[in-house]
């Protein structure tokens, strides 16, 4: 992969979770979440992007989202369950992304809000079409994802270096 080959990072928010008496970390998906997660997986699979690595929060709802979404993929990427994604600040997320090995071209991150929306917004220095306007208007609902591209090593990923090339919600 040359230095000019764009890298792609997809930020996927977990699908709709139940409100329960369990700890926040252990909340499972709600029925709507179990329906939306495979739809998000199908949309990602249909995009043609082959993911080299998936980073998934250790929370129950993110693991369940990933299990349902990845069934739609032709090729399952290497998956790392990363506890630092749960309640991560923007700075912590960017530092985590910077640890991505340089042989990874396409990274999928399954996480939480406000982290996923905040990262998509902060990393987007530009946008294609109306993606940024739609993300600003819609917020970042459950099972939504943002697709960003940038050039250079993962360590160079910082505020404003990415281009938001797609934004999708289950309502699209």
C-alpha positions in Angstrom: 0.0 0.0 0.0 1.5 3.4 -1.0 1.4 6.4 1.2 -1.2 7.9 -1.2 -3.7 5.1 -0.8 -6.6 6.4 1.2 -7.3 4.6 4.5 -10.8 4.2 5.6 -12.3 4.2 9.1 -15.9 3.4 9.7 -17.4 4.4 13.0 -20.5 2.3 13.8 -22.7 3.0 16.8 -24.2 0.0 18.4 -27.8 -0.8 17.7 -30.7 0.1 20.0 -30.2 -1.4 23.5 -32.8 -2.2 26.2 -33.0 -0.2 29.3 -32.6 -2.7 32.1 -31.7 -3.2 35.7 -28.3 -4.5 34.6 -25.2 -2.3 34.6 -24.8 0.0 31.6 -22.0 -2.2 30.3 -24.2 -5.3 30.3 -27.3 -3.9 28.6 -28.4 -6.2 25.7 -29.9 -5.2 22.4 -33.6 -4.4 22.2 -35.8 -6.0 19.5 -35.3 -3.0 17.2 -31.5 -3.3 17.7 -31.6 -7.0 16.7 -33.4 -5.9 13.5 -31.2 -2.9 12.7 -27.8 -4.4 13.3 -27.9 -6.9 10.3 -29.3 -4.1 8.1 -26.2 -2.0 9.0 -24.0 -5.0 8.3 -25.6 -5.5 4.9 -25.2 -1.9 4.0 -21.5 -2.1 5.0 -21.0 -5.3 3.1 -22.7 -3.8 0.0 -20.3 -0.9 0.1 -17.5 -3.2 -1.1 -15.1 -2.2 1.6 -13.2 -5.2 2.9 -12.2 -4.5 6.5 -8.8 -5.6 7.7 -9.6 -5.0 11.4 -12.6 -4.5 13.6 -12.3 -2.9 17.0 -15.4 -3.6 19.1 -16.2 -2.3 22.6 -16.6 -5.0 25.2 -20.1 -3.8 26.2 -22.8 -6.4 25.6 -24.8 -4.2 23.1 -21.7 -3.6 20.9 -20.7 -7.3 20.9 -24.3 -8.3 20.0 -24.4 -5.6 17.2 -21.1 -6.9 15.8 -22.2 -10.5 15.9 -25.4 -9.7 13.9 -23.7 -7.3 11.5 -20.7 -9.4 10.6 -22.9 -12.3 9.5 -23.7 -10.1 6.4 -20.0 -9.9 5.4 -18.4 -12.2 2.9 -15.1 -12.0 4.7 -14.9 -11.6 8.5 -12.1 -9.2 9.6 -9.8 -9.9 12.5 -11.7 -8.6 15.5 -10.3 -7.2 18.7 -12.6 -6.6 21.6 -11.3 -3.3 23.1 -12.4 -2.2 26.6 -11.0 1.3 26.0 -13.8 2.0 23.5 -16.4 1.9 26.3 -16.8 5.5 27.6 -13.8 6.7 25.5 -13.1 10.4 25.2 -12.3 11.8 21.8 -8.6 12.0 22.8 -8.6 8.4 23.9 -10.2 7.3 20.7 -7.7 9.1 18.5 -4.9 7.7 20.5 -6.4 4.2 20.1 -6.8 4.7 16.3 -3.2 5.7 16.2 -2.2 2.3 17.5 -3.6 0.6 14.4 -0.9 -1.3 12.5 0.1 0.3 9.2 -0.8 -2.8 7.2 -4.5 -2.1 8.0 -6.1 -0.1 5.2 -9.8 -0.3 6.4 -10.7 -0.2 10.0 -14.2 -0.7 11.5 -15.0 0.5 15.0 -18.1 -0.6 16.8 -18.6 1.8 19.8 -20.9 4.2 21.6 -22.2 7.7 21.6 -21.2 10.4 22.2 -17.8 9.0 21.1 -18.7 7.8 17.6 -20.4 11.0 16.7 -17.7 13.1 18.3 -14.9 11.3 16.5 -16.7 11.5 13.1 -17.3 15.2 13.5 -13.8 16.0 14.8 -11.9 13.9 12.1 -14.0 15.4 9.2 -12.0 18.2 7.7 -14.2 18.0 4.6 -17.2 16.1 3.4 -18.6 14.6 0.3 -22.0 15.7 -0.8 -24.5 16.2 2.0 -23.0 13.7 4.4 -21.9 16.2 7.0 -25.2 18.2 6.8 -27.1 14.9 7.3 -24.9 13.8 10.2 -25.4 17.3 11.8 -29.1 17.2 11.3 -29.7 13.6 12.3 -27.2 13.3 15.1 -25.8 9.8 15.3 -28.7 7.4 16.1 -28.2 3.8 17.1 -26.9 1.5 14.3 -25.7 4.6 12.3 -22.3 4.7 10.8 -19.9 7.3 9.3 -17.2 6.5 6.7 -14.1 8.6 6.7 -11.0 8.5 4.4 -7.6 10.0 5.0 -4.0 9.5 3.7 -0.9 8.7 5.7 -0.1 6.4 8.6 -2.7 5.8 11.4 -0.5 7.8 13.7 -1.2 10.9 11.6 -5.0 10.6 12.2 -6.0 13.8 14.0 -8.7 16.5 14.0 -9.7 17.6 10.5 -7.5 15.3 8.4 -10.3 13.0 7.2 -13.0 13.4 4.6 -16.5 12.2 5.5 -17.4 10.2 2.4 -20.6 8.5 3.7 -23.1 8.7 6.6 -25.9 6.2 7.0 -28.7 5.6 9.5 -31.3 2.8 9.6 -33.9 5.4 8.6 -32.1 6.2 5.3 
